[in-house]
């Protein structure tokens, strides 16, 4: 069941780049934990594909900068009773 780790890291990076998704979204799509996605992208990917790592790092940094905004929107929806 264990696939090639380099292939998984590359697939995760490509998915995040193509869909501009979050780590949580990629983790649920691939059926792995958020910790696995972080480890694959931050430690394993730069070791064998630096250019792909730099592309995905831009998206991850953008997501990190925007997460407090998304959290505030989610909290507002929760207390207003919106889906």
GUKOLFI-215939 format. One record per residue (C-alpha): residue in one letter; x, y, z. Coordinates in nm, 2 decimals, always signed. Example, Ala and Ser with C-alpha at 12.3 -4.5 7.8 and 13.67 -1.06 7.14 Angstrom:
2
+------+--------+--------+--------+
: type :     c1 :     c2 :     c3 :
+------+--------+--------+--------+
:    a :  +1.23 :  -0.45 :  +0.78 :
:    s :  +1.37 :  -0.11 :  +0.71 :
+------+--------+--------+--------+
***
This chain:
83
+------+--------+--------+--------+
: type :     c1 :     c2 :     c3 :
+------+--------+--------+--------+
:    x :  +0.00 :  +0.00 :  +0.00 :
:    x :  +0.29 :  +0.23 :  +0.06 :
:    x :  +0.37 :  +0.41 :  -0.26 :
:    x :  +0.69 :  +0.59 :  -0.36 :
:    x :  +0.73 :  +0.89 :  -0.13 :
:    x :  +0.89 :  +1.11 :  -0.39 :
:    x :  +0.60 :  +1.04 :  -0.63 :
:    x :  +0.35 :  +1.12 :  -0.35 :
:    x :  +0.53 :  +1.45 :  -0.27 :
:    x :  +0.53 :  +1.55 :  -0.63 :
:    x :  +0.17 :  +1.46 :  -0.68 :
:    x :  +0.07 :  +1.66 :  -0.37 :
:    x :  +0.27 :  +1.96 :  -0.49 :
:    x :  +0.11 :  +1.95 :  -0.83 :
:    x :  -0.24 :  +1.92 :  -0.69 :
:    x :  -0.19 :  +2.22 :  -0.46 :
:    x :  -0.04 :  +2.43 :  -0.75 :
:    x :  -0.31 :  +2.34 :  -1.00 :
:    x :  -0.60 :  +2.38 :  -0.76 :
:    x :  -0.46 :  +2.65 :  -0.54 :
:    x :  -0.59 :  +2.45 :  -0.24 :
:    x :  -0.48 :  +2.43 :  +0.12 :
:    x :  -0.28 :  +2.16 :  +0.30 :
:    x :  -0.61 :  +2.03 :  +0.46 :
:    x :  -0.77 :  +2.00 :  +0.11 :
:    x :  -0.48 :  +1.81 :  -0.03 :
:    x :  -0.47 :  +1.58 :  +0.27 :
:    x :  -0.83 :  +1.49 :  +0.24 :
:    x :  -0.80 :  +1.44 :  -0.14 :
:    x :  -0.50 :  +1.20 :  -0.11 :
:    x :  -0.62 :  +1.03 :  +0.21 :
:    x :  -0.32 :  +1.13 :  +0.42 :
:    x :  -0.28 :  +1.35 :  +0.73 :
:    x :  -0.19 :  +1.72 :  +0.73 :
:    x :  +0.14 :  +1.63 :  +0.90 :
:    x :  +0.23 :  +1.40 :  +0.61 :
:    x :  +0.15 :  +1.67 :  +0.36 :
:    x :  +0.36 :  +1.92 :  +0.55 :
:    x :  +0.65 :  +1.68 :  +0.59 :
:    x :  +0.64 :  +1.57 :  +0.22 :
:    x :  +0.63 :  +1.93 :  +0.09 :
:    x :  +0.87 :  +2.10 :  +0.34 :
:    x :  +1.13 :  +1.83 :  +0.39 :
:    x :  +1.12 :  +1.57 :  +0.12 :
:    x :  +1.03 :  +1.77 :  -0.19 :
:    x :  +1.32 :  +2.02 :  -0.17 :
:    x :  +1.56 :  +1.73 :  -0.16 :
:    x :  +1.48 :  +1.61 :  -0.51 :
:    x :  +1.28 :  +1.88 :  -0.69 :
:    x :  +1.37 :  +2.23 :  -0.58 :
:    x :  +1.18 :  +2.42 :  -0.85 :
:    x :  +0.85 :  +2.24 :  -0.78 :
:    x :  +0.91 :  +2.32 :  -0.41 :
:    x :  +0.95 :  +2.69 :  -0.48 :
:    x :  +0.63 :  +2.70 :  -0.67 :
:    x :  +0.43 :  +2.52 :  -0.40 :
:    x :  +0.60 :  +2.73 :  -0.13 :
:    x :  +0.45 :  +3.04 :  -0.28 :
:    x :  +0.10 :  +2.90 :  -0.25 :
:    x :  +0.15 :  +2.77 :  +0.10 :
:    x :  +0.29 :  +3.11 :  +0.22 :
:    x :  -0.01 :  +3.28 :  +0.06 :
:    x :  -0.25 :  +3.04 :  +0.24 :
:    x :  -0.07 :  +3.10 :  +0.57 :
:    x :  -0.11 :  +3.48 :  +0.53 :
:    x :  -0.48 :  +3.45 :  +0.45 :
:    x :  -0.58 :  +3.18 :  +0.71 :
:    x :  -0.68 :  +3.43 :  +0.98 :
:    x :  -0.93 :  +3.59 :  +0.74 :
:    x :  -1.08 :  +3.25 :  +0.64 :
:    x :  -1.11 :  +3.17 :  +1.01 :
:    x :  -1.29 :  +3.49 :  +1.08 :
:    x :  -1.54 :  +3.42 :  +0.80 :
:    x :  -1.60 :  +3.07 :  +0.93 :
:    x :  -1.66 :  +3.20 :  +1.28 :
:    x :  -1.91 :  +3.46 :  +1.15 :
:    x :  -2.10 :  +3.19 :  +0.95 :
:    x :  -2.11 :  +2.97 :  +1.26 :
:    x :  -2.27 :  +3.23 :  +1.48 :
:    x :  -2.51 :  +3.36 :  +1.21 :
:    x :  -2.63 :  +3.01 :  +1.15 :
:    x :  -2.52 :  +3.00 :  +0.78 :
:    x :  -2.40 :  +2.68 :  +0.62 :
+------+--------+--------+--------+
***
